[in-house]
Amino acid sequence: MTIPLPTFVTIPATTFLMGTNESELSTLAKTYGGTRESYREESPQHRVTLASYAIATTPVTVALYAAFIADGGATPSSWQHQSIFPTNPVVNITWPMANAFCVWLSQHTSATYTLPDEAQWECAARGSDGRQFPWGNNWDDTRAAVRGSCSALPPVASYPSGASPWGCFDMAGGVWEWTTSLDYPYPYQADDGRNNLQTSGRRVIRGGCYVNPHGYARCACRFRMDPLLTNPFLGFRIIKNPC
């Protein structure tokens, strides 16, 4: 079986700024709507140290997920429509489906694959300096697939100038992406049970999507979803261990 694996980039052990400074919450409300409390889950901003890991530079594509389906994996809704766009991100994926894909891929290759936790995702998106968007602090419609910059979901890596400091694409807009992390408050603590795959509860999704305004495409934006629900705007990317 030929498996069209994505490209991975290795992020070295690093300490980065996660979340949003509390002093910025009112500004976010004025800029993107809502109230200061609407953004409270992004605060307090804090430093998180991560071990080295390797993350896919793009979300999982329809072509890659098709190999999983061909081997008996779960088929997302609207697959017939999706299958004609092999280089698009696969969508309509539940959290269990994403994890089942990772188990399958691990069984068919020489590495172990998982979803990123939300700290790994955010570090890959923003680098170490706490920037607002993968490319910097100023919004640019030409760098991401969000409402107003595109009318349909584009193929992965369609906005190369929107790459993160580590070289990851599509971390602003495109599709929302599942993480392993439960909807726990900050500060982020990797060992407090939030990344336990067996615990029930809503899981964090990241990145915004092509039908959302660009405020959802900020690197620090957190959203959450019941793991058994899905929609046409929700996909995932993977990390590889060992790196």
C-alpha positions as CSV (number, residue, x, y, z in Angstrom):
1,M,0.0,0.0,0.0
2,T,1.3,3.4,-1.0
3,I,0.7,6.0,1.8
4,P,1.2,9.6,0.7
5,L,2.8,10.8,3.9
6,P,3.0,14.6,4.6
7,T,6.2,16.4,5.1
8,F,7.2,16.8,8.7
9,V,9.3,19.6,10.4
10,T,11.2,18.9,13.6
11,I,10.7,21.6,16.3
12,P,13.6,21.5,18.7
13,A,13.1,21.7,22.5
14,T,11.9,25.2,23.1
15,T,10.1,27.5,25.5
16,F,7.4,29.7,24.0
17,L,4.7,32.2,25.0
18,M,1.3,30.5,25.1
19,G,-2.0,32.3,25.3
20,T,-2.9,36.0,25.5
21,N,-1.9,38.6,28.0
22,E,-4.8,39.7,30.2
23,S,-4.1,43.3,29.3
24,E,-4.9,42.6,25.7
25,L,-8.4,41.0,26.3
26,S,-10.3,44.3,26.0
27,T,-8.5,45.1,22.8
28,L,-9.5,41.8,21.3
29,A,-13.1,42.5,22.2
30,K,-13.0,45.9,20.5
31,T,-11.3,44.5,17.5
32,Y,-13.2,41.2,17.0
33,G,-16.4,41.7,18.9
34,G,-17.7,40.1,22.1
35,T,-16.6,41.1,25.6
36,R,-13.4,40.9,27.5
37,E,-14.7,37.7,29.1
38,S,-15.2,36.1,25.6
39,Y,-11.4,35.8,25.4
40,R,-10.8,34.9,29.1
41,E,-9.9,31.3,28.2
42,E,-6.8,32.5,26.4
43,S,-5.4,34.0,29.6
44,P,-3.2,34.1,31.5
45,Q,-0.3,34.2,29.0
46,H,2.5,32.0,30.3
47,R,5.7,30.3,29.2
48,V,5.6,26.6,28.3
49,T,8.6,24.4,27.7
50,L,8.3,21.6,25.2
51,A,10.5,18.7,24.3
52,S,11.4,18.3,20.6
53,Y,8.7,16.9,18.3
54,A,8.0,16.6,14.6
55,I,4.7,18.0,13.2
56,A,3.2,17.7,9.8
57,T,3.5,20.9,7.8
58,T,-0.1,20.6,6.5
59,P,-3.3,19.1,7.7
60,V,-4.1,15.5,6.7
61,T,-5.3,15.5,3.1
62,V,-8.1,13.7,1.4
63,A,-5.6,11.6,-0.5
64,L,-3.9,10.4,2.7
65,Y,-7.1,9.7,4.5
66,A,-8.3,7.8,1.4
67,A,-5.6,5.2,2.1
68,F,-7.1,4.7,5.6
69,I,-10.6,4.3,4.1
70,A,-9.3,1.8,1.6
71,D,-7.9,-0.3,4.4
72,G,-11.2,-0.4,6.3
73,G,-11.1,2.9,8.2
74,A,-14.1,5.1,9.0
75,T,-15.5,7.1,6.1
76,P,-16.4,10.8,6.9
77,S,-19.7,12.2,5.7
78,S,-19.8,13.8,2.2
79,W,-16.9,11.6,1.2
80,Q,-18.0,11.2,-2.4
81,H,-17.7,15.0,-2.7
82,Q,-14.4,15.2,-0.8
83,S,-12.8,12.4,-2.8
84,I,-12.6,14.6,-6.0
85,F,-10.3,17.0,-4.1
86,P,-7.3,14.8,-3.1
87,T,-5.0,17.7,-2.1
88,N,-7.7,19.4,0.1
89,P,-7.7,18.9,3.9
90,V,-10.0,16.0,4.8
91,V,-13.1,17.3,6.8
92,N,-16.1,15.9,8.7
93,I,-13.7,14.1,11.0
94,T,-14.7,13.3,14.6
95,W,-12.0,13.2,17.3
96,P,-12.2,9.3,17.6
97,M,-11.8,9.1,13.8
98,A,-8.7,11.2,13.9
99,N,-7.2,9.1,16.6
100,A,-8.1,5.9,14.8
101,F,-6.3,7.2,11.8
102,C,-3.2,7.8,13.9
103,V,-3.3,4.3,15.2
104,W,-3.7,2.9,11.7
105,L,-0.8,5.0,10.3
106,S,1.4,3.9,13.2
107,Q,0.7,0.3,12.3
108,H,1.6,0.8,8.7
109,T,4.8,2.8,9.1
110,S,8.0,2.9,11.2
111,A,6.9,5.7,13.5
112,T,4.2,6.5,16.0
113,Y,1.7,9.1,15.1
114,T,-0.7,11.1,17.3
115,L,-2.7,14.3,17.3
116,P,-0.7,17.3,18.7
117,D,-1.7,18.6,22.1
118,E,-2.7,22.2,22.1
119,A,0.7,23.4,23.4
120,Q,2.5,21.6,20.6
121,W,-0.1,23.0,18.1
122,E,0.3,26.6,19.3
123,C,4.1,26.5,19.4
124,A,4.1,25.2,15.8
125,A,1.8,28.0,14.8
126,R,3.4,31.0,16.5
127,G,7.0,30.2,17.3
128,S,8.5,31.4,20.6
129,D,7.7,35.1,20.6
130,G,3.9,35.2,21.2
131,R,3.0,36.6,17.8
132,Q,-0.7,37.0,16.9
133,F,-0.6,35.2,13.6
134,P,1.9,32.6,12.2
135,W,3.6,35.4,10.1
136,G,3.6,38.2,12.7
137,N,1.3,40.6,14.5
138,N,-0.5,42.2,11.6
139,W,-3.4,40.6,9.7
140,D,-2.9,40.0,6.0
141,D,-5.7,38.6,3.8
142,T,-3.2,37.2,1.3
143,R,-1.7,34.8,3.9
144,A,-4.7,32.7,5.1
145,A,-7.9,31.1,4.0
146,V,-10.6,32.9,6.0
147,R,-13.9,34.6,5.4
148,G,-13.3,37.3,2.8
149,S,-10.1,35.9,1.4
150,C,-11.6,32.8,-0.3
151,S,-15.0,31.3,-1.1
152,A,-14.2,27.6,-0.9
153,L,-11.8,25.4,1.0
154,P,-8.5,25.5,-0.9
155,P,-5.8,22.7,-1.2
156,V,-3.3,22.5,1.6
157,A,-0.3,25.0,1.4
158,S,-2.2,27.3,-0.9
159,Y,-0.9,30.3,1.2
160,P,2.8,29.7,1.4
161,S,3.5,33.3,2.7
162,G,1.3,32.4,5.7
163,A,3.8,29.8,7.0
164,S,4.7,29.7,10.6
165,P,8.3,30.4,11.9
166,W,8.8,26.6,11.8
167,G,7.5,26.2,8.3
168,C,4.0,24.9,9.0
169,F,1.2,25.9,6.6
170,D,-2.5,26.5,7.1
171,M,-2.3,27.1,10.8
172,A,-4.5,30.2,10.3
173,G,-7.8,29.5,8.5
174,G,-8.4,26.6,6.2
175,V,-9.9,24.0,8.6
176,W,-10.2,23.8,12.4
177,E,-7.8,21.1,13.7
178,W,-8.4,18.7,16.5
179,T,-5.9,18.4,19.4
180,T,-5.5,15.8,22.1
181,S,-6.3,18.4,24.8
182,L,-9.4,18.6,26.9
183,D,-11.1,22.0,27.5
184,Y,-9.1,22.8,30.6
185,P,-8.2,26.3,31.8
186,Y,-4.8,27.9,31.7
187,P,-2.0,27.8,32.7
188,Y,-1.3,24.8,30.5
189,Q,0.0,21.8,32.4
190,A,0.8,18.8,30.3
191,D,0.6,16.4,33.3
192,D,-2.7,17.5,34.8
193,G,-4.8,15.0,32.9
194,R,-5.8,17.3,30.0
195,N,-4.2,15.1,27.4
196,N,-5.6,11.8,28.7
197,L,-7.2,10.1,25.7
198,Q,-9.6,8.1,28.0
199,T,-11.2,11.1,29.8
200,S,-14.6,12.2,28.5
201,G,-15.2,15.9,27.7
202,R,-14.9,18.5,25.0
203,R,-11.6,18.6,23.1
204,V,-9.8,21.8,22.0
205,I,-9.7,22.7,18.3
206,R,-7.4,25.3,16.8
207,G,-6.8,27.5,13.8
208,G,-10.1,28.8,12.6
209,C,-11.4,28.0,9.2
210,Y,-12.2,29.4,5.8
211,V,-15.7,30.6,6.7
212,N,-14.7,32.3,10.0
213,P,-13.5,35.9,10.3
214,H,-9.8,36.3,10.9
215,G,-10.1,36.8,14.6
216,Y,-10.5,33.0,14.9
217,A,-7.3,32.5,13.0
218,R,-5.2,34.0,15.8
219,C,-2.6,31.6,17.1
220,A,-3.9,31.9,20.7
221,C,-7.6,31.4,19.8
222,R,-9.1,28.4,21.6
223,F,-12.3,26.7,20.7
224,R,-13.8,23.4,21.9
225,M,-16.1,20.7,20.6
226,D,-17.7,17.5,21.6
227,P,-15.4,14.8,20.3
228,L,-18.3,12.9,18.6
229,L,-19.5,15.9,16.7
230,T,-18.1,17.2,13.4
231,N,-18.7,19.5,10.5
232,P,-17.5,20.4,7.0
233,F,-14.9,22.8,8.5
234,L,-13.1,20.4,10.8
235,G,-10.0,18.3,10.1
236,F,-6.7,17.5,11.8
237,R,-2.9,17.4,11.5
238,I,-0.5,14.9,13.1
239,I,2.8,14.7,14.9
240,K,5.4,11.9,14.6
241,N,7.3,10.2,17.4
242,P,10.1,9.7,17.8
243,C,11.3,12.8,16.0
